[in-house]
Amino acid sequence: MISHLKLKTIRTLNEHISIEVDQNGFEFIILKHKKFDAAFSLHGAHLIHFQAKQAAPLIYLSKTAVYAPKKAIRGGVPICWPWFGSNTESKQKGLASHGFARNSEWTLSSFNSTDLGIDIEFSLETSQSTKAIWPHDFNLTLKASLTDHVELTLITENTGETPFHYSGALHTYLHIADQRQCSVQGLANDYTDSLQSNQAKQSAQPLHIDHPIDSIYAVNDGAIVVKDDAYQRTISVSNEGNDSVVVWNPWVEGAKAFADMPDDGYQTMLCIESAITADPGHLVAPGESHRLKTVIK
């Protein structure tokens, strides 16, 4: 799934983990375990690949994704933070959609591998460059626990003296075999068409996607289940700490409009995102933290 990147090992951290680079020196953390193969980019602490042994890839990555500073990677699990989409302030300042975390260089802060799996953490802290964009003091940690499934936890800690609100998402791109043979169950009945829409709608169950979709669903008890019939599997997505679930697929015209997605890329991807989208976001008091989590099986 990532062989097209043509990576070269520059450092081995242990028997399961290495640091590799592409031809432009873009760094990746490569995980090779008896249960799975996976990869992160230090750019954005971005999970770009996960594939359990003897199974199809679980995470979609665009073959034409661009790997460059200040550019978001198309696919994987981008971290949208500290805002989702564009808010009033970010529009006024001309700031990037979905915040700066996914376009920042993170630090690999810890890792541990056993026969059961790999735990790995990445961190991003306040800096002069973040203060120029967002005026708050913070410590952001992505904890990833990988076994035969993926568990991602984004921890937002307020290290300053004043409270702040944040919104965002673990913007998961699921890899599926064929959109035409796929359905989604377990979504809440209530949703809106987009961040710009205030009109509540009622959804049909199960959800079959045969058109562009960018919908925000209310939080529902239980897992969201994707039936991926062409791969003869189901994918379960469970979320915590979110106030909504975003379902997104750009469909035909949307994919054609992206230079970093093949024209047929929409056929094999579906985003189901653990998200915080309600205005003004989640309040984090000084010295407190909040966890946004997704588990994908």
ZAGU-224456 format. One record per residue (C-alpha): residue in one letter; chain; x, y, z. Coordinates in nm, 2 decimals, m for minus. Each point is the difference from the previous one (the first is absolute). Layout:
R  code  unit    east   north      up
R     A     A       X       Y       Z
...
END
This chain:
R  code  unit    east   north      up
R     M     A    0.00    0.00    0.00
R     I     A    0.30    0.23    0.05
R     S     A    0.25   m0.17   m0.23
R     H     A   m0.04    0.28   m0.25
R     L     A    0.17    0.24    0.25
R     K     A    0.34   m0.18   m0.06
R     L     A    0.12    0.06    0.35
R     K     A    0.36   m0.05    0.13
R     T     A    0.09   m0.09    0.36
R     I     A    0.21    0.25    0.18
R     R     A   m0.03   m0.12    0.36
R     T     A   m0.13   m0.32    0.17
R     L     A   m0.16    0.06    0.34
R     N     A   m0.07   m0.36    0.09
R     E     A   m0.09   m0.33   m0.17
R     H     A   m0.34    0.14   m0.10
R     I     A    0.05    0.37   m0.05
R     S     A    0.21    0.20   m0.24
R     I     A    0.03    0.35   m0.14
R     E     A    0.00    0.02   m0.38
R     V     A    0.00    0.28   m0.25
R     D     A   m0.12    0.06   m0.35
R     Q     A    0.21    0.15   m0.28
R     N     A   m0.07    0.35    0.14
R     G     A    0.10   m0.08    0.36
R     F     A   m0.35   m0.01    0.12
R     E     A    0.00   m0.22    0.32
R     F     A   m0.22   m0.29    0.08
R     I     A   m0.02   m0.24    0.30
R     I     A   m0.04   m0.35   m0.14
R     L     A   m0.15   m0.28    0.23
R     K     A    0.05   m0.36   m0.10
R     H     A   m0.16   m0.25    0.24
R     K     A   m0.10   m0.36   m0.02
R     K     A   m0.37    0.12    0.02
R     F     A    0.01    0.30   m0.23
R     D     A    0.19    0.25   m0.20
R     A     A   m0.05    0.37    0.06
R     A     A    0.15    0.34   m0.08
R     F     A   m0.01    0.36    0.15
R     S     A    0.13    0.32   m0.14
R     L     A    0.17    0.23    0.25
R     H     A   m0.17    0.28   m0.20
R     G     A   m0.34    0.02    0.18
R     A     A    0.06   m0.32    0.21
R     H     A   m0.20   m0.14   m0.28
R     L     A   m0.09   m0.37   m0.02
R     I     A    0.03   m0.07   m0.37
R     H     A   m0.02   m0.38   m0.01
R     F     A   m0.13   m0.30    0.20
R     Q     A   m0.04   m0.35   m0.12
R     A     A   m0.05   m0.31    0.21
R     K     A    0.17   m0.31   m0.12
R     Q     A   m0.20   m0.20   m0.26
R     A     A   m0.25    0.29   m0.03
R     A     A   m0.07    0.29   m0.23
R     P     A    0.13    0.35    0.11
R     L     A   m0.22    0.16    0.26
R     I     A    0.10    0.36   m0.08
R     Y     A   m0.02    0.18   m0.34
R     L     A    0.29    0.20   m0.13
R     S     A   m0.01    0.19   m0.33
R     K     A    0.27   m0.12   m0.24
R     T     A    0.04    0.36   m0.11
R     A     A    0.02    0.15    0.35
R     V     A    0.25    0.29    0.03
R     Y     A    0.27   m0.02    0.27
R     A     A    0.13    0.35    0.06
R     P     A    0.02    0.25    0.29
R     K     A   m0.32    0.18    0.07
R     K     A   m0.19   m0.24   m0.23
R     A     A   m0.26   m0.24    0.15
R     I     A    0.03   m0.36   m0.11
R     R     A   m0.30   m0.14   m0.19
R     G     A   m0.12   m0.31    0.18
R     G     A    0.10   m0.18    0.32
R     V     A   m0.12    0.16    0.32
R     P     A    0.07    0.38   m0.01
R     I     A   m0.03    0.18    0.34
R     C     A   m0.23    0.30   m0.04
R     W     A    0.08    0.23    0.29
R     P     A   m0.06    0.26    0.16
R     W     A   m0.29    0.07   m0.23
R     F     A   m0.21   m0.21   m0.24
R     G     A   m0.06    0.14   m0.35
R     S     A    0.03    0.37    0.01
R     N     A   m0.14    0.22    0.28
R     T     A   m0.05    0.38   m0.01
R     E     A    0.34    0.08    0.14
R     S     A    0.19   m0.23   m0.23
R     K     A   m0.18    0.14   m0.31
R     Q     A    0.07    0.36    0.11
R     K     A    0.37   m0.09    0.04
R     G     A    0.02   m0.21   m0.32
R     L     A    0.11   m0.31    0.20
R     A     A   m0.01   m0.35   m0.12
R     S     A   m0.31   m0.21    0.03
R     H     A    0.00   m0.26    0.28
R     G     A    0.26    0.18    0.20
R     F     A    0.38   m0.04    0.01
R     A     A    0.06   m0.33    0.18
R     R     A   m0.01   m0.21   m0.32
R     N     A    0.25    0.23   m0.17
R     S     A    0.25    0.02    0.29
R     E     A    0.31   m0.21    0.07
R     W     A   m0.06   m0.21    0.31
R     T     A    0.25   m0.18    0.23
R     L     A    0.01   m0.37    0.05
R     S     A   m0.01    0.00    0.38
R     S     A   m0.02   m0.37    0.10
R     F     A   m0.05   m0.35   m0.14
R     N     A   m0.02   m0.35    0.13
R     S     A   m0.05   m0.33   m0.19
R     T     A   m0.09   m0.34    0.13
R     D     A   m0.13   m0.33   m0.15
R     L     A   m0.35    0.15    0.05
R     G     A    0.05    0.32   m0.20
R     I     A    0.16    0.34    0.00
R     D     A   m0.08    0.31    0.21
R     I     A    0.14    0.33   m0.14
R     E     A   m0.04    0.37    0.09
R     F     A    0.05    0.32   m0.18
R     S     A   m0.01    0.35    0.15
R     L     A   m0.04    0.36   m0.11
R     E     A    0.05    0.30    0.23
R     T     A   m0.05    0.37    0.00
R     S     A    0.26    0.19   m0.21
R     Q     A    0.05    0.34   m0.15
R     S     A   m0.15   m0.12   m0.32
R     T     A   m0.31   m0.14    0.17
R     K     A   m0.04    0.31    0.21
R     A     A    0.00    0.20   m0.33
R     I     A   m0.30   m0.20   m0.11
R     W     A   m0.18   m0.08    0.33
R     P     A    0.07    0.19    0.32
R     H     A   m0.03   m0.28    0.25
R     D     A    0.25   m0.22    0.19
R     F     A   m0.05   m0.37   m0.05
R     N     A    0.15   m0.34   m0.01
R     L     A   m0.14   m0.24   m0.26
R     T     A    0.06   m0.38    0.01
R     L     A   m0.10   m0.27   m0.24
R     K     A    0.00   m0.34    0.17
R     A     A   m0.02   m0.29   m0.25
R     S     A   m0.05   m0.36    0.11
R     L     A    0.02   m0.25   m0.29
R     T     A   m0.07   m0.37    0.02
R     D     A   m0.24   m0.17   m0.24
R     H     A   m0.19    0.33    0.01
R     V     A    0.07    0.38    0.03
R     E     A   m0.06    0.21    0.31
R     L     A    0.08    0.37   m0.02
R     T     A   m0.04    0.25    0.29
R     L     A    0.06    0.37   m0.05
R     I     A    0.07    0.17    0.34
R     T     A   m0.04    0.38    0.02
R     E     A    0.16    0.15    0.31
R     N     A   m0.03    0.36    0.09
R     T     A    0.34    0.11    0.14
R     G     A   m0.09    0.37    0.02
R     E     A   m0.18    0.22    0.25
R     T     A   m0.32    0.06   m0.19
R     P     A   m0.27   m0.24   m0.13
R     F     A   m0.04   m0.07   m0.37
R     H     A   m0.24   m0.17   m0.23
R     Y     A    0.11   m0.24   m0.27
R     S     A   m0.17   m0.20   m0.27
R     G     A    0.14   m0.26   m0.25
R     A     A   m0.01   m0.36   m0.11
R     L     A    0.19   m0.32   m0.05
R     H     A   m0.08    0.02   m0.37
R     T     A    0.01   m0.37   m0.07
R     Y     A    0.01   m0.12   m0.37
R     L     A   m0.11   m0.36    0.00
R     H     A    0.11   m0.22   m0.29
R     I     A   m0.28   m0.19   m0.16
R     A     A   m0.01   m0.23   m0.31
R     D     A   m0.29    0.16   m0.19
R     Q     A   m0.23    0.29    0.11
R     R     A   m0.28   m0.17   m0.20
R     Q     A    0.01   m0.30    0.23
R     C     A    0.03    0.18    0.33
R     S     A   m0.25    0.12    0.26
R     V     A    0.01    0.16    0.34
R     Q     A   m0.20   m0.09    0.31
R     G     A   m0.01    0.14    0.35
R     L     A   m0.01    0.37   m0.08
R     A     A   m0.23    0.22    0.19
R     N     A   m0.34    0.09   m0.16
R     D     A    0.07    0.38    0.02
R     Y     A    0.24    0.17   m0.22
R     T     A    0.07    0.32   m0.20
R     D     A    0.15    0.02   m0.35
R     S     A    0.30    0.21    0.10
R     L     A    0.15    0.24    0.25
R     Q     A   m0.18    0.28   m0.19
R     S     A   m0.34   m0.16    0.04
R     N     A   m0.22    0.05    0.30
R     Q     A   m0.28   m0.21   m0.14
R     A     A   m0.03   m0.33    0.19
R     K     A   m0.09   m0.31   m0.21
R     Q     A   m0.10   m0.36    0.06
R     S     A    0.23   m0.27   m0.15
R     A     A   m0.10   m0.32   m0.16
R     Q     A    0.16   m0.32    0.14
R     P     A    0.21   m0.15   m0.12
R     L     A    0.19    0.27   m0.19
R     H     A    0.09   m0.07   m0.36
R     I     A    0.22    0.25   m0.16
R     D     A   m0.06    0.07   m0.37
R     H     A    0.06    0.38    0.00
R     P     A    0.23    0.26    0.16
R     I     A   m0.05    0.01    0.38
R     D     A    0.14    0.23    0.27
R     S     A   m0.24   m0.06    0.28
R     I     A    0.02    0.06    0.38
R     Y     A   m0.18   m0.26    0.21
R     A     A   m0.09    0.02    0.36
R     V     A    0.19   m0.23    0.24
R     N     A   m0.17   m0.34    0.03
R     D     A    0.05   m0.28    0.25
R     G     A    0.20   m0.30   m0.13
R     A     A    0.23   m0.05   m0.29
R     I     A   m0.04    0.11   m0.36
R     V     A    0.03   m0.30   m0.23
R     V     A    0.11    0.02   m0.36
R     K     A   m0.10   m0.31   m0.21
R     D     A    0.27   m0.04   m0.26
R     D     A   m0.16   m0.27   m0.20
R     A     A    0.26   m0.02   m0.28
R     Y     A    0.27   m0.08    0.26
R     Q     A   m0.25   m0.22    0.19
R     R     A    0.07    0.19    0.33
R     T     A   m0.15    0.25    0.24
R     I     A    0.19    0.30    0.14
R     S     A   m0.10    0.12    0.35
R     V     A    0.06    0.36    0.10
R     S     A   m0.05    0.10    0.37
R     N     A    0.06    0.35    0.12
R     E     A    0.04    0.18    0.33
R     G     A    0.02    0.37    0.10
R     N     A   m0.17    0.12   m0.31
R     D     A   m0.32    0.19   m0.05
R     S     A   m0.06   m0.11   m0.35
R     V     A    0.09   m0.25   m0.28
R     V     A    0.09    0.14   m0.34
R     V     A   m0.06   m0.22   m0.31
R     W     A    0.17    0.12   m0.31
R     N     A    0.06   m0.11   m0.36
R     P     A    0.07    0.25   m0.28
R     W     A   m0.14   m0.22   m0.27
R     V     A    0.07    0.04   m0.37
R     E     A    0.04    0.37   m0.05
R     G     A    0.15    0.06    0.34
R     A     A    0.28   m0.26   m0.07
R     K     A    0.07    0.15   m0.34
R     A     A    0.04    0.34    0.16
R     F     A    0.28   m0.13    0.23
R     A     A    0.35    0.00   m0.15
R     D     A    0.11   m0.24    0.28
R     M     A   m0.27   m0.26   m0.05
R     P     A   m0.04   m0.23   m0.31
R     D     A   m0.33    0.06   m0.19
R     D     A   m0.13   m0.34    0.11
R     G     A    0.13    0.04    0.36
R     Y     A   m0.35    0.06    0.14
R     Q     A   m0.09   m0.36   m0.09
R     T     A    0.23   m0.15    0.26
R     M     A   m0.02    0.25    0.30
R     L     A   m0.25    0.11    0.25
R     C     A    0.06    0.24    0.29
R     I     A   m0.16   m0.07    0.33
R     E     A    0.14    0.25    0.25
R     S     A   m0.01    0.04    0.38
R     A     A   m0.06    0.37    0.01
R     I     A   m0.07    0.31    0.21
R     T     A   m0.20    0.24   m0.22
R     A     A   m0.25    0.18    0.22
R     D     A    0.08    0.37    0.05
R     P     A    0.20    0.12    0.19
R     G     A    0.17   m0.34    0.06
R     H     A    0.11   m0.19    0.31
R     L     A    0.10    0.21    0.30
R     V     A    0.34   m0.09    0.15
R     A     A    0.08    0.18    0.33
R     P     A    0.36    0.08    0.10
R     G     A    0.18   m0.31    0.12
R     E     A   m0.28   m0.22   m0.14
R     S     A    0.00   m0.23   m0.30
R     H     A   m0.25   m0.16   m0.24
R     R     A    0.02   m0.33   m0.20
R     L     A   m0.14   m0.06   m0.34
R     K     A    0.02   m0.36   m0.10
R     T     A   m0.08   m0.25   m0.28
R     V     A    0.03   m0.37   m0.01
R     I     A   m0.01   m0.17   m0.34
R     K     A   m0.03   m0.38   m0.04
END
